[in-house]
Amino acid sequence: MLDTGTGLIGLLILIADIYAIIKIVQSASSTLSKAIWIVIVLFFPVIGLVAWFLIGPKGT
């Protein structure tokens, strides 16, 4: 039986990853940099999100 908290955490991670991808696309970084960050966030949802937040592309 699945715990309801596990599903909620997964949903929050999904929402945060979608937010990160939107912000990555809107950033002023190069297309290659954006593509690399999106791949990192997609393949490593939690680690990629934390890495993007700490060292990812900034600005619009």
Phi and psi restraints in degrees (range 20) as a CNS / XPLOR table:
assign (resid 1 and name C) (resid 2 and name N)
       (resid 2 and name CA) (resid 2 and name C) 1.0 -82.7 20.0 2
assign (resid 2 and name N) (resid 2 and name CA)
       (resid 2 and name C) (resid 3 and name N) 1.0 143.3 20.0 2
assign (resid 2 and name C) (resid 3 and name N)
       (resid 3 and name CA) (resid 3 and name C) 1.0 -81.9 20.0 2
assign (resid 3 and name N) (resid 3 and name CA)
       (resid 3 and name C) (resid 4 and name N) 1.0 136.9 20.0 2
assign (resid 3 and name C) (resid 4 and name N)
       (resid 4 and name CA) (resid 4 and name C) 1.0 -62.3 20.0 2
assign (resid 4 and name N) (resid 4 and name CA)
       (resid 4 and name C) (resid 5 and name N) 1.0 -33.5 20.0 2
assign (resid 4 and name C) (resid 5 and name N)
       (resid 5 and name CA) (resid 5 and name C) 1.0 -63.6 20.0 2
assign (resid 5 and name N) (resid 5 and name CA)
       (resid 5 and name C) (resid 6 and name N) 1.0 -35.5 20.0 2
assign (resid 5 and name C) (resid 6 and name N)
       (resid 6 and name CA) (resid 6 and name C) 1.0 -63.8 20.0 2
assign (resid 6 and name N) (resid 6 and name CA)
       (resid 6 and name C) (resid 7 and name N) 1.0 -44.0 20.0 2
assign (resid 6 and name C) (resid 7 and name N)
       (resid 7 and name CA) (resid 7 and name C) 1.0 -64.1 20.0 2
assign (resid 7 and name N) (resid 7 and name CA)
       (resid 7 and name C) (resid 8 and name N) 1.0 -37.9 20.0 2
assign (resid 7 and name C) (resid 8 and name N)
       (resid 8 and name CA) (resid 8 and name C) 1.0 -66.9 20.0 2
assign (resid 8 and name N) (resid 8 and name CA)
       (resid 8 and name C) (resid 9 and name N) 1.0 -41.5 20.0 2
assign (resid 8 and name C) (resid 9 and name N)
       (resid 9 and name CA) (resid 9 and name C) 1.0 -63.3 20.0 2
assign (resid 9 and name N) (resid 9 and name CA)
       (resid 9 and name C) (resid 10 and name N) 1.0 -42.6 20.0 2
assign (resid 9 and name C) (resid 10 and name N)
       (resid 10 and name CA) (resid 10 and name C) 1.0 -61.1 20.0 2
assign (resid 10 and name N) (resid 10 and name CA)
       (resid 10 and name C) (resid 11 and name N) 1.0 -41.1 20.0 2
assign (resid 10 and name C) (resid 11 and name N)
       (resid 11 and name CA) (resid 11 and name C) 1.0 -65.1 20.0 2
assign (resid 11 and name N) (resid 11 and name CA)
       (resid 11 and name C) (resid 12 and name N) 1.0 -41.5 20.0 2
assign (resid 11 and name C) (resid 12 and name N)
       (resid 12 and name CA) (resid 12 and name C) 1.0 -64.4 20.0 2
assign (resid 12 and name N) (resid 12 and name CA)
       (resid 12 and name C) (resid 13 and name N) 1.0 -39.2 20.0 2
assign (resid 12 and name C) (resid 13 and name N)
       (resid 13 and name CA) (resid 13 and name C) 1.0 -65.2 20.0 2
assign (resid 13 and name N) (resid 13 and name CA)
       (resid 13 and name C) (resid 14 and name N) 1.0 -41.8 20.0 2
assign (resid 13 and name C) (resid 14 and name N)
       (resid 14 and name CA) (resid 14 and name C) 1.0 -60.5 20.0 2
assign (resid 14 and name N) (resid 14 and name CA)
       (resid 14 and name C) (resid 15 and name N) 1.0 -45.9 20.0 2
assign (resid 14 and name C) (resid 15 and name N)
       (resid 15 and name CA) (resid 15 and name C) 1.0 -62.7 20.0 2
assign (resid 15 and name N) (resid 15 and name CA)
       (resid 15 and name C) (resid 16 and name N) 1.0 -43.1 20.0 2
assign (resid 15 and name C) (resid 16 and name N)
       (resid 16 and name CA) (resid 16 and name C) 1.0 -65.2 20.0 2
assign (resid 16 and name N) (resid 16 and name CA)
       (resid 16 and name C) (resid 17 and name N) 1.0 -38.1 20.0 2
assign (resid 16 and name C) (resid 17 and name N)
       (resid 17 and name CA) (resid 17 and name C) 1.0 -67.1 20.0 2
assign (resid 17 and name N) (resid 17 and name CA)
       (resid 17 and name C) (resid 18 and name N) 1.0 -40.7 20.0 2
assign (resid 17 and name C) (resid 18 and name N)
       (resid 18 and name CA) (resid 18 and name C) 1.0 -63.1 20.0 2
assign (resid 18 and name N) (resid 18 and name CA)
       (resid 18 and name C) (resid 19 and name N) 1.0 -42.7 20.0 2
assign (resid 18 and name C) (resid 19 and name N)
       (resid 19 and name CA) (resid 19 and name C) 1.0 -59.8 20.0 2
assign (resid 19 and name N) (resid 19 and name CA)
       (resid 19 and name C) (resid 20 and name N) 1.0 -45.0 20.0 2
assign (resid 19 and name C) (resid 20 and name N)
       (resid 20 and name CA) (resid 20 and name C) 1.0 -61.7 20.0 2
assign (resid 20 and name N) (resid 20 and name CA)
       (resid 20 and name C) (resid 21 and name N) 1.0 -42.9 20.0 2
assign (resid 20 and name C) (resid 21 and name N)
       (resid 21 and name CA) (resid 21 and name C) 1.0 -64.3 20.0 2
assign (resid 21 and name N) (resid 21 and name CA)
       (resid 21 and name C) (resid 22 and name N) 1.0 -41.5 20.0 2
assign (resid 21 and name C) (resid 22 and name N)
       (resid 22 and name CA) (resid 22 and name C) 1.0 -61.4 20.0 2
assign (resid 22 and name N) (resid 22 and name CA)
       (resid 22 and name C) (resid 23 and name N) 1.0 -44.7 20.0 2
assign (resid 22 and name C) (resid 23 and name N)
       (resid 23 and name CA) (resid 23 and name C) 1.0 -66.8 20.0 2
assign (resid 23 and name N) (resid 23 and name CA)
       (resid 23 and name C) (resid 24 and name N) 1.0 -35.7 20.0 2
assign (resid 23 and name C) (resid 24 and name N)
       (resid 24 and name CA) (resid 24 and name C) 1.0 -63.0 20.0 2
assign (resid 24 and name N) (resid 24 and name CA)
       (resid 24 and name C) (resid 25 and name N) 1.0 -46.3 20.0 2
assign (resid 24 and name C) (resid 25 and name N)
       (resid 25 and name CA) (resid 25 and name C) 1.0 -62.8 20.0 2
assign (resid 25 and name N) (resid 25 and name CA)
       (resid 25 and name C) (resid 26 and name N) 1.0 -35.2 20.0 2
assign (resid 25 and name C) (resid 26 and name N)
       (resid 26 and name CA) (resid 26 and name C) 1.0 -80.7 20.0 2
assign (resid 26 and name N) (resid 26 and name CA)
       (resid 26 and name C) (resid 27 and name N) 1.0 -8.7 20.0 2
assign (resid 26 and name C) (resid 27 and name N)
       (resid 27 and name CA) (resid 27 and name C) 1.0 -72.4 20.0 2
assign (resid 27 and name N) (resid 27 and name CA)
       (resid 27 and name C) (resid 28 and name N) 1.0 165.4 20.0 2
assign (resid 27 and name C) (resid 28 and name N)
       (resid 28 and name CA) (resid 28 and name C) 1.0 -88.2 20.0 2
assign (resid 28 and name N) (resid 28 and name CA)
       (resid 28 and name C) (resid 29 and name N) 1.0 8.8 20.0 2
assign (resid 28 and name C) (resid 29 and name N)
       (resid 29 and name CA) (resid 29 and name C) 1.0 -71.0 20.0 2
assign (resid 29 and name N) (resid 29 and name CA)
       (resid 29 and name C) (resid 30 and name N) 1.0 167.8 20.0 2
assign (resid 29 and name C) (resid 30 and name N)
       (resid 30 and name CA) (resid 30 and name C) 1.0 -68.2 20.0 2
assign (resid 30 and name N) (resid 30 and name CA)
       (resid 30 and name C) (resid 31 and name N) 1.0 160.6 20.0 2
assign (resid 30 and name C) (resid 31 and name N)
       (resid 31 and name CA) (resid 31 and name C) 1.0 -61.3 20.0 2
assign (resid 31 and name N) (resid 31 and name CA)
       (resid 31 and name C) (resid 32 and name N) 1.0 -40.5 20.0 2
assign (resid 31 and name C) (resid 32 and name N)
       (resid 32 and name CA) (resid 32 and name C) 1.0 -63.2 20.0 2
assign (resid 32 and name N) (resid 32 and name CA)
       (resid 32 and name C) (resid 33 and name N) 1.0 -43.3 20.0 2
assign (resid 32 and name C) (resid 33 and name N)
       (resid 33 and name CA) (resid 33 and name C) 1.0 -62.2 20.0 2
assign (resid 33 and name N) (resid 33 and name CA)
       (resid 33 and name C) (resid 34 and name N) 1.0 -43.1 20.0 2
assign (resid 33 and name C) (resid 34 and name N)
       (resid 34 and name CA) (resid 34 and name C) 1.0 -60.8 20.0 2
assign (resid 34 and name N) (resid 34 and name CA)
       (resid 34 and name C) (resid 35 and name N) 1.0 -45.2 20.0 2
assign (resid 34 and name C) (resid 35 and name N)
       (resid 35 and name CA) (resid 35 and name C) 1.0 -62.6 20.0 2
assign (resid 35 and name N) (resid 35 and name CA)
       (resid 35 and name C) (resid 36 and name N) 1.0 -41.7 20.0 2
assign (resid 35 and name C) (resid 36 and name N)
       (resid 36 and name CA) (resid 36 and name C) 1.0 -63.9 20.0 2
assign (resid 36 and name N) (resid 36 and name CA)
       (resid 36 and name C) (resid 37 and name N) 1.0 -44.4 20.0 2
assign (resid 36 and name C) (resid 37 and name N)
       (resid 37 and name CA) (resid 37 and name C) 1.0 -64.2 20.0 2
assign (resid 37 and name N) (resid 37 and name CA)
       (resid 37 and name C) (resid 38 and name N) 1.0 -39.8 20.0 2
assign (resid 37 and name C) (resid 38 and name N)
       (resid 38 and name CA) (resid 38 and name C) 1.0 -63.7 20.0 2
assign (resid 38 and name N) (resid 38 and name CA)
       (resid 38 and name C) (resid 39 and name N) 1.0 -42.5 20.0 2
assign (resid 38 and name C) (resid 39 and name N)
       (resid 39 and name CA) (resid 39 and name C) 1.0 -63.1 20.0 2
assign (resid 39 and name N) (resid 39 and name CA)
       (resid 39 and name C) (resid 40 and name N) 1.0 -42.4 20.0 2
assign (resid 39 and name C) (resid 40 and name N)
       (resid 40 and name CA) (resid 40 and name C) 1.0 -61.5 20.0 2
assign (resid 40 and name N) (resid 40 and name CA)
       (resid 40 and name C) (resid 41 and name N) 1.0 -45.4 20.0 2
assign (resid 40 and name C) (resid 41 and name N)
       (resid 41 and name CA) (resid 41 and name C) 1.0 -66.3 20.0 2
assign (resid 41 and name N) (resid 41 and name CA)
       (resid 41 and name C) (resid 42 and name N) 1.0 -37.2 20.0 2
assign (resid 41 and name C) (resid 42 and name N)
       (resid 42 and name CA) (resid 42 and name C) 1.0 -71.2 20.0 2
assign (resid 42 and name N) (resid 42 and name CA)
       (resid 42 and name C) (resid 43 and name N) 1.0 -41.9 20.0 2
assign (resid 42 and name C) (resid 43 and name N)
       (resid 43 and name CA) (resid 43 and name C) 1.0 -82.8 20.0 2
assign (resid 43 and name N) (resid 43 and name CA)
       (resid 43 and name C) (resid 44 and name N) 1.0 -26.7 20.0 2
assign (resid 43 and name C) (resid 44 and name N)
       (resid 44 and name CA) (resid 44 and name C) 1.0 -129.3 20.0 2
assign (resid 44 and name N) (resid 44 and name CA)
       (resid 44 and name C) (resid 45 and name N) 1.0 76.2 20.0 2
assign (resid 44 and name C) (resid 45 and name N)
       (resid 45 and name CA) (resid 45 and name C) 1.0 -54.3 20.0 2
assign (resid 45 and name N) (resid 45 and name CA)
       (resid 45 and name C) (resid 46 and name N) 1.0 -47.0 20.0 2
assign (resid 45 and name C) (resid 46 and name N)
       (resid 46 and name CA) (resid 46 and name C) 1.0 -80.7 20.0 2
assign (resid 46 and name N) (resid 46 and name CA)
       (resid 46 and name C) (resid 47 and name N) 1.0 -51.4 20.0 2
assign (resid 46 and name C) (resid 47 and name N)
       (resid 47 and name CA) (resid 47 and name C) 1.0 -63.8 20.0 2
assign (resid 47 and name N) (resid 47 and name CA)
       (resid 47 and name C) (resid 48 and name N) 1.0 -41.9 20.0 2
assign (resid 47 and name C) (resid 48 and name N)
       (resid 48 and name CA) (resid 48 and name C) 1.0 -63.3 20.0 2
assign (resid 48 and name N) (resid 48 and name CA)
       (resid 48 and name C) (resid 49 and name N) 1.0 -39.5 20.0 2
assign (resid 48 and name C) (resid 49 and name N)
       (resid 49 and name CA) (resid 49 and name C) 1.0 -64.5 20.0 2
assign (resid 49 and name N) (resid 49 and name CA)
       (resid 49 and name C) (resid 50 and name N) 1.0 -45.5 20.0 2
assign (resid 49 and name C) (resid 50 and name N)
       (resid 50 and name CA) (resid 50 and name C) 1.0 -64.5 20.0 2
assign (resid 50 and name N) (resid 50 and name CA)
       (resid 50 and name C) (resid 51 and name N) 1.0 -43.9 20.0 2
assign (resid 50 and name C) (resid 51 and name N)
       (resid 51 and name CA) (resid 51 and name C) 1.0 -62.9 20.0 2
assign (resid 51 and name N) (resid 51 and name CA)
       (resid 51 and name C) (resid 52 and name N) 1.0 -42.9 20.0 2
assign (resid 51 and name C) (resid 52 and name N)
       (resid 52 and name CA) (resid 52 and name C) 1.0 -62.4 20.0 2
assign (resid 52 and name N) (resid 52 and name CA)
       (resid 52 and name C) (resid 53 and name N) 1.0 -42.8 20.0 2
assign (resid 52 and name C) (resid 53 and name N)
       (resid 53 and name CA) (resid 53 and name C) 1.0 -62.0 20.0 2
assign (resid 53 and name N) (resid 53 and name CA)
       (resid 53 and name C) (resid 54 and name N) 1.0 -38.8 20.0 2
assign (resid 53 and name C) (resid 54 and name N)
       (resid 54 and name CA) (resid 54 and name C) 1.0 -82.7 20.0 2
assign (resid 54 and name N) (resid 54 and name CA)
       (resid 54 and name C) (resid 55 and name N) 1.0 -41.6 20.0 2
assign (resid 54 and name C) (resid 55 and name N)
       (resid 55 and name CA) (resid 55 and name C) 1.0 -131.4 20.0 2
assign (resid 55 and name N) (resid 55 and name CA)
       (resid 55 and name C) (resid 56 and name N) 1.0 8.1 20.0 2
assign (resid 55 and name C) (resid 56 and name N)
       (resid 56 and name CA) (resid 56 and name C) 1.0 -75.1 20.0 2
assign (resid 56 and name N) (resid 56 and name CA)
       (resid 56 and name C) (resid 57 and name N) 1.0 178.0 20.0 2
assign (resid 56 and name C) (resid 57 and name N)
       (resid 57 and name CA) (resid 57 and name C) 1.0 -63.0 20.0 2
assign (resid 57 and name N) (resid 57 and name CA)
       (resid 57 and name C) (resid 58 and name N) 1.0 140.2 20.0 2
assign (resid 57 and name C) (resid 58 and name N)
       (resid 58 and name CA) (resid 58 and name C) 1.0 -116.4 20.0 2
assign (resid 58 and name N) (resid 58 and name CA)
       (resid 58 and name C) (resid 59 and name N) 1.0 160.8 20.0 2
assign (resid 58 and name C) (resid 59 and name N)
       (resid 59 and name CA) (resid 59 and name C) 1.0 85.4 20.0 2
assign (resid 59 and name N) (resid 59 and name CA)
       (resid 59 and name C) (resid 60 and name N) 1.0 175.1 20.0 2
